[in-house]
Structures are given as C-alpha cells and as structure tokens.
C-alpha cells in the first residue's frame, strides 16, 4: 500500500503542476529553457572523433599533438591561432596530406604525422569546418584524427581571451586582399569538394 502511494507521488505532483496558475507554468517553462542551455553546454564528447578543452590542454602541455587550424587566411587576419598549431586551410587539406614526408617537413617545418597517429587534431572557429577536415583526413587514411569541437571560440572563452584581434586599418586592408572572389557564392564552412558534387 505504501509503495503504491509513493510511486504515485511524481504523477500527482506533475498533475498538480499542470493545474497550477498560468504564471507558475511560464516560470517552469523558462526554467526548462535554462536547463536545456546548460545541457547543450555540457553535451557529451564523442571521444572517437572529438576532443574537449581539457584533453587538448593536456596534449599541448605534453607536446603530443599535431594541431591543425583549418580556417581561411582571411579569418586569421582578425583572429589569432592556438599556440603551436599549423595553418592548413580546409581547401588545401587534401593536397597537404598527400605531400611526401620531406615536402611536408620543408613546407610546415614539422615532421609529417603518421597515418596511425591519434594525436592529429583539427580546429576552426567552431565545429563545422573542423568536422569536415576530420572527414577528409579519414578518407585519406588518417582514421584516428579528431577535432576540437569548441574550436577557437571555446579556446578563447576558457582562456579568457578576446576572439578577435583589435582592429586597425592595415589588418582590414590585408583581409580585403585575402578574400576569395567566390566567397559570396558559397560558405566555405559548408563547402567540401569531397562532399558536394556540382
């Protein structure tokens, strides 16, 4: 008897909440929106394809990572890079990973990572371009590569850094010269030649 009453308590309280006044119902909806935002911030990390800030920080401290920034050159005029990262734009990634070890060393100044190396991490401003980079790398045989889901924005947030550099006129002019003339026709974050066929 006591068990049946105790098992009914959540149902009774939820039914009572449904008959509560309109104002308290709006309050509970607002509370649910806040909790969903917290859940989104605390989403689980898919360790097979992603790293979070803590794991990336540890890898950087141990110097056990090939960190590759896949943002476009025009973005780097107004934004910094994570220290120790290479810059290989997303559109050049396939060509870069097809270089020989000697060509890679000459071009980037670091040894080319092996295909079985699981410490190849891509990042961009957010997760879209870096996840496309992981897909490209996996197709080229770098199946253990992953991406920093939070990207540059998360790195800045966790380190209390500004996302963009202070503006000056020289940086604006340089950005204009680096802009892709086709950029108005596509958004490079969504454009991956391996995924989109014309």
N, C-alpha and C positions, 0 to 999 in steps of 0.2 A: 504494500500500500504506500509506504513512504517513498519507495523507488519510483512509483508511477507519478506521484506528486512532484518529486524532484525533477523527473525527466520532462515534466510539463512546464517547468518554470521558464525556460527560454521561449517556448511558444507563447505563454501567457504574456511575458514581458514584451515580446515583439508585437503581439496583438494589441497590447496597451499602447505601445508606441505608435501604432497605426491609427488609434483613435485619439491620440493627443492633439493638441491645438496645432493650427497651421504654422505658427511661428516656431514651435519647437521642432516640427518636421523640417522646416527650412534650415534650422540650425544643424540638425543631424545630417542633412544632405551636404551642407558646407563642410562639416567635419569629415565626411566621406571623401570629398574632393581633396582636402588637405592630406588625408592618409594615402590616397592614390598617388599624389605627387611624391610623397615620401617613398612609396613602393617603387615608383619609377626611378627615383634617385638611387635606391638600394637594390636595383634589379640584379639577379644572379649573373655571374660572369661565366660564359661558356669557355672553360679553360682550354679546350681543344683549339679554339680559334681566336680567343681574346686574352688580353692581359689587362689588369687594372693598375691604378696608380701605385699601389704598394708593391706589386710584383715588378713593375717597370723600375721603380726606385731601387729595389734590391739588385736587379740586373745591372743597372747603371753603376751602382756602388761597387759591384764585383767586376765591372768591366767585362761582363759575359754576355754581350748583346751586340748585334748589328742592327742599329736603329735607323730606319729609312723614312725620311719625310717625303711624302708624295704630293705635296701641294704644288701649285703652279708658281713659276718665278715671280709673277706679278703680286702674289699674296705675300711673298717673303719681303717685299719692299716695305710693307706696313706691319709685318709680324716677324717676331724672332723665331729661332729654332730651339728645340730641346738640345742642350749641350751634348756634344758627342755624336750627333746624328748626321747622316749623309743626306744630301738632297738629290733625289731622283724623281722628277715629275712623273705622275701616273702614266702619261702618254709615252714616256721613254722607258718604262719599266721592263717591258718585254725585251727590247733591244739591249738594255743594260745587263740583264741576267743571261743573255746569250753571248756576252763577251767571254773571251778566254780569261783564265786567272791572271795572266800577265797584263792583258789590256785593262782589266778591272783595277788591278793594283796601280797601273800607270794613271788611269783616269780619276780614281777616287782616293788614292793614297792609303788604302787599307786592303788587307787580303780579302779575296772573294770568299763569301761564306759557302760552305759545302751544302749540297742538297739535303743531307740528313741533319743539318744543324737546326736545332729547335729554338735557337735564340735569334731568329730573324723577326724583327718587329717593325711593322709599318704604322705610320700615323699621319693624320692630316688635321684639318681644323676640327672635324668631328668624325663620325664613324663611316660615312658613305664612301668617300674616296679610298680610305684605308681598307675597307672590306673588299672593294673592287681590286685593290692591289693584292690582297691575300688570294683572291680567286685566280688572278693572273699568275702569281707565283706558284700556286698549287698545280696549275696546268703545265707549268714549266718543270715540274718535278720537285719543287721546294715545298713538300707536303706538310712539313712541320712548322712553317711560318705562321705567324699570328699577327694581330693588330691591336693597337692601344685604342680601345673603343672610345674613350673620352676625348682623345686627341689633344690638340694644342689648347683648346679652351679649358678642358678639365685640368691639364697640367698647370695652366696659369691660375686657375681657381685654387688648386691645392697648394700652390707655392706663393699665393698672394701676389701675383704678377699681373701687370696690365696685358690684355690680349693683343692690343695693337701698340705700335711704337708711337711716340709723339710725332705729329705731322709737321713736316717742313716742306718748303716749295720744291727742293731738289728731289725728295722722295716721290712727290706727286708726279713730276715730270718723268722720272725714271719708270714709274708704274705705267704711265701712258705709253712709253716706248715699248714696254714688255707685253702689253696687252695683245691678245690673239685677235686678229681681224674677224675671225669666225665666231668669237665668243657670244655675240648677240644671238646667234643661231642655235647654240646648244649650251647646256650647262655641263661643264666638264665633270662635275661630281657624279653625274648620271651617265656620262658618256664613257663607254669602254668598248674599243673596237672589237674585242672578242665576244662581247655580249650583244651588240647592236649591229645588225646587218642592214645595209641600205639597198 
